[in-house]
Amino acid sequence: MARPEDGLGLAPAAVHATRPGTTIRRLHLDDLDTGNRRLVVDSRVWPLDE
């Protein structure tokens, strides 16, 4: 991480990922489409900011 604020999203994601049955636990690397700047979660497409 280049800046301390870059890791701010990591802590909440790690906490939620430990709960059974959460969507974040079912994510795969293939769900992230950096070329088209989107994330697909349970067939729902989320656009990614710059």
C-alpha positions as CSV (number, residue, x, y, z in Angstrom):
1,M,0.0,0.0,0.0
2,A,1.3,3.3,-1.0
3,R,-0.7,5.4,1.4
4,P,-2.3,4.6,4.8
5,E,-5.8,5.5,3.5
6,D,-5.5,2.8,0.8
7,G,-6.0,0.1,3.4
8,L,-9.2,1.7,5.0
9,G,-11.5,-0.6,3.0
10,L,-9.5,-3.7,3.9
11,A,-10.4,-3.8,7.6
12,P,-14.2,-3.8,7.2
13,A,-14.0,-6.2,4.3
14,A,-11.9,-8.6,6.5
15,V,-14.5,-8.4,9.4
16,H,-17.5,-9.1,7.1
17,A,-15.6,-11.9,5.3
18,T,-15.4,-13.9,8.5
19,R,-19.1,-14.1,9.0
20,P,-20.7,-17.3,7.5
21,G,-23.0,-16.9,4.6
22,T,-21.9,-13.4,3.6
23,T,-21.6,-12.4,-0.1
24,I,-18.0,-11.3,0.3
25,R,-17.0,-14.9,1.1
26,R,-18.3,-16.1,-2.3
27,L,-16.3,-13.6,-4.3
28,H,-13.7,-14.9,-6.7
29,L,-10.9,-13.1,-8.6
30,D,-12.9,-13.6,-11.8
31,D,-15.7,-11.4,-10.3
32,L,-13.4,-8.4,-10.6
33,D,-13.2,-6.9,-14.1
34,T,-10.6,-4.2,-13.9
35,G,-10.5,-3.7,-17.7
36,N,-14.2,-2.7,-17.7
37,R,-14.0,-1.2,-14.2
38,R,-16.7,-3.3,-12.6
39,L,-17.3,-5.9,-9.9
40,V,-19.9,-8.6,-10.3
41,V,-21.6,-9.8,-7.1
42,D,-24.3,-12.5,-7.3
43,S,-24.9,-11.5,-11.0
44,R,-25.3,-7.9,-10.0
45,V,-22.8,-5.5,-11.7
46,W,-21.2,-2.7,-9.6
47,P,-19.2,0.0,-11.4
48,L,-15.8,0.8,-9.9
49,D,-14.5,4.3,-9.3
50,E,-11.2,5.5,-10.6
